[in-house]
Amino acid sequence: MTGITQVLERLAQGDPVAAEELLPLVYEELRGMARGKMANESPGRTLQPTALVHEAWLRLGAEAQPAWKSRSHFFGAAAEAMRRILIEAARRRLAARRGGGAEPVQVDALEISSPATDDDTLLRVNEAVEKFAAIDPRKAELVKLRYFVGLSFEEAASALGVAVPTAKQWWAYARAWLRVEMKSNEPSES
C-alpha cells in the first residue's frame, strides 16, 4: 500500500493530521498533471502549473479534505477540478474580449489527445464533452482525464479502474463521437 493510500485511509477514518500530510505526498504528481496540461496552452497565459495545483487543492478542500475512496478517486477529483479551473479561465478571457465571436473549428484537424490552445476551441470541446457525459459518463471521464489534464492511457485507466486496452477502445469511440458532435455544431459563417 502506498503512502498516499495510507494517508487517504487515515483521512477517511477522521484523522485530523492526515490532511496536512496529503499535500506533500501528492504535490509533485499534481504538478505533473498541471504541467502536462499547461504545456499545450498558448504562450502568455497567466495561469501557471503551480497556481493551477494550488487552486485545485483549495477546491478539493485544502486542509479539510473529504474522505476519498481511493487514490484514483482523489486524482480523478483533482483532474476534474483542474479542468473546471481551465474552462473558467477560458470563459473569463473570452468574456473580456470585445466582439470576439466563435470561429469554426476544423474538426478533421482536431486532435482530441492534444488540448486546444485557443479559448473558443477549448470551450466548444468542453461543451461537447458535457453532452457526451449525459450519454456515457465513464467514457466522458476518460476524455476529461486525457484531453483536459493530459494523463497517459495508463494513468487514466488506473484512475478509472479499467484496463489500458479498454481505455484505448473508449478513447477511439469518444473521439469519433466528439468529432461528429463538434462538426454538427460548428458556428455558421455569416
N, C-alpha and C positions, 0 to 999 in steps of 0.2 A: 504494500500500500504506500503510495507516495505521500510526501509531506503535505501537499495540497489537499489530498483526500482526507488525511487525518485531521487537518485543521477544519475542513468543511464539516466533518462528522462532529467534531467538538463544538463547532458553531451551531449545528443542528440541535445539539444537546443543551444549548444555552450557555456555553462557556463564554463569559464576557471578555476574556483575554484573546480568544480565537480571532475575532475580527481585526484586532490590532496586528496579529501575526500573519493574516492572509495577504495583505497588500505586498509586503516584501517578497512573499513567495510567488505571487502571480505577476508582479510588475513587469519583469522582462518579457514574459510571454505576451502580456497585453501590449507592451510597446512594439513587439514584433508584429502583432496583428495590425496595430496602428500604422507602423512603418510600411507594411505591405500595401495598405490602402492609400496612404499618403504619397507613396512613390508614383502613383498614377494621377495625382491631382495636378492641375495646371500650375505652372510656376507663379509665384506671387500670392498664393493663398496665405491667409494669416493664420489659419489653424495648423498647428504642428502636431506631430505624433504624441509628444508629451502632454500637450494640452488636451488632445483627444482622449488619452488614457485617463487623465485626471477628471475630466468631465464625465466620462463613462463610469469611473469609480464612484463619483458623487451620486450619479443616477442609480447606481446599483445599491446605494445605501450607505456608502462610506463605512464608518465605524459601527453603524447599526445594520450590519448585513443580515438579510433574511436567511432562513435555513435552506441551503442549497441541497438538492437531492444527490448531486454528484458533481464531479469535476466538469463533465461535459455540460451539465445543466448551467453551471456558473459561467463557463466560457461561451455557451450559446447566448446567455443573457447579456454578457459583455459585448458580444458581436452585435446583437440587436441594439444595444444602447449606442454603440459606435455608429451603426447605420442610421439611426434616428438623428443623431447629432449632425452627421454629414448632410442628411436630407434637409434638416432645419437650416443649416448654414447656407446650402444652395438656395433654398427658398428666400432667405433674407437677402442674399446677393441679388437674386432676380427681382425682388421687390424694390431694391434700391436703384436698380437700373430703370431709367425712364424710357418708355416707348419700346422696350425690348420684347418683341413677340417671339413665340416659339418657332424655331426653324425646323423644317422637315429633317428627320433622321434617316440616313441611308441605312435601312435595316439590313440589307445584304452585306454591308461592310461592317456592321456592328458585331464586335467580338464580345460575347457575353462574359467570357472569362477575363476580360480586360476592362476594368471600370472606366466609365465615361469621364472625360476631363472637363466637359462643359456642363454647366448647371441645367440647361434645358434637357439634355440627353439624360443626365442623372435623374432628374425628376420624372421624365417620361418612363424610364426603366423602372423606377420605384413604383409608379402608378400601375404599370403592367404587372409587376411582381405582386402588388396588393390584390389585384384582380385574380391572379393565379393562386394566391393563398386561399381565396374563397373556394377554389375548385380542388386544390391539392396542397394542403398546408405543409406536409413534410417535404415535398419537392421544392416548394417556395422557400422553406427554411434553408434548404441546401443552396439555393440561388443566393439568398442573403449572405450566407457564410462565405461562399466562393466569390461572388461578384462584389459585394459591398465591403467585405472585410478582407478578402484576399487569402482565405485559407486554402491550403492544398486539398486535394481529394482525400488524402489520408487524415488530415486534421478535421475536415468537415464530416467525413464518415464516422470518425471517432466521436465527434460532438453529437451526431445524430444517432449513434448506436447501430450503424449499419455497416455492411461490408463495403470495401472500396469498389468492387465491381458494380454493386447495387448503386452506389453514389454516382458512378460514371454513367450508368443507364438512366438514372433520374436526371442527370445533368443534360444528357442528349435530348431527352424528352422536353425538359424545361426550356432549353434553348430554342427548340423548334416552336414550342407553344408561344414563347415570348416574341419571337420574330414575327409570327403570324399576327399576334395581338398588336404589336407596335406598327406593323405595316398597315393594318386595317384602321389604325387610329392616328395616322400621320396628319399633321395640320395641313389643310388645303392652302395652296398658294393663291392669293387674291390679286 
